[in-house]
Amino acid sequence: MNFTRINAEILAEIKVAIGKEKVFTDIESLENYSHDETEDLHYQPEVVVKPTTPEEISEILKICNKYHVSVTPRGGGTGLSGAALPIHGGVSLSMEKFKSIIDIDTDNLQATVEPGVITEEFINAVAEKGLLYPVDPSSKGSCFIGGNVAHGSGGPRVVKYGTIREYILNLEVVLPGGDIIWTGANTLKYASGYNLTQLMIGSEGTLGVITKIVTKLLPKPTQSVLMLASFSTNEDACTAVSEIFRAGVTPSALEFMERKGVEWVIKFDDIKFDLKDNIAALLLIEFDGDDLDDIFKNCEKTNVVLEEHNCKDVLFADTAAQKEELWRMRRTMGESVKSNSVYKEEDTVVPRAALPKLINGIKEIGSKYGFESICYGHAGDGNLHVNIIKAGMSDEDWNGKLKFGITEIFELTTALGGTISGEHGIGLVQKEFMPIKYSEIHLNLMRGIKKVFDPKGILNPGKIMPDTLYP
């Protein structure tokens, strides 16, 4: 794709359109917006813009469309697929000034929020009104809700409450040509033509720039119980996952953690936890609701299943502080892995009964290609994060052979009925693997949708599609 470099004339037009105080070309800004949390990749934009209204975004996109300048939308910069990397230079369009919680409608259990609001701040704001927004990715303390929508993000509580797709009712979006639209309606039902709202969720900023979000909310549960179950093998822990649901209970969260990941967390984050020598894997299991007796009945049913699958020990978190410590152990696992080794993180998802075959297969593939892996994730919905560790691999093998190992992991995931990303998205680093899951028929449909929304291909180019869409 050939894009126009930003010259003095284009830069001047952008400054006039949104105000020069919102336009940045200094070296520090360009470096700060050249990377996200995806490995060690850096792509420097030519200019960073920080608009404050949809109309300003509209003007930016009109200018960039006119001159054929690439535009890369950016949220909190916590992404793991490289979707916010400006690989063609151009404009890095930061949404950080869109940070208003516009309305929390307690009558209709809805909220209207701007995309730059930090997810945890939104969760806390609705909780103060006795309401629940259950989408809580591990980076909730720093990620933006707009980025969550753009990536179809999840988190631990998807297993009970569903994905972000079930909580987004309507979106205000600026299209690549500058038009501003609402994608749907603020209603719980929608059967009025194509569902553009759902199309935008997970589109990673390739179809439009989200400027307002209408979310569904729920009454907030008043009680919760957290259990930590220990196993001597990964397979026993993963097998127990689907059996818990077959027993007729639905946890609000069910997380898997491999031993090595827990060891690194204890070291990295100074977590106080007694990890026994014979433990290879742990399940973090949460139940919530309003009736504590019902919650404990579910815990008892779960305990029976755990015992049947060789569970070595079950710890109940008795206090809020203990609960927070256990959740911190899980949420900081990704950071702990990064702090210890060169790594690549893959985001696999399969039907949860296939988890034992998935994790065993990952270990076999690692042995074949010479890499180690640390696995953890949202086992309750079959979503396993695979952190591939360079360890003793040579630079030549890491840069050459590793891709073939990752390909085999995704082939296994697909063969088990899964797909190549559960919540991190495709972005830049996963797009080459899309043909493992999708035929050319699928990919051409996606290319056609992109072409309709973005005829000139300026918006987040080079993402999701495994080959060039535009000459």
Order of alpha helices (4+ residues) and beta strands (2+ residues): alpha-beta-alpha-beta-alpha-beta-beta-beta-beta-alpha-beta-alpha-alpha-beta-beta-alpha-beta-beta-beta-alpha-beta-alpha-beta-alpha-beta-alpha-alpha-beta-alpha-beta-beta-alpha-alpha-alpha-alpha
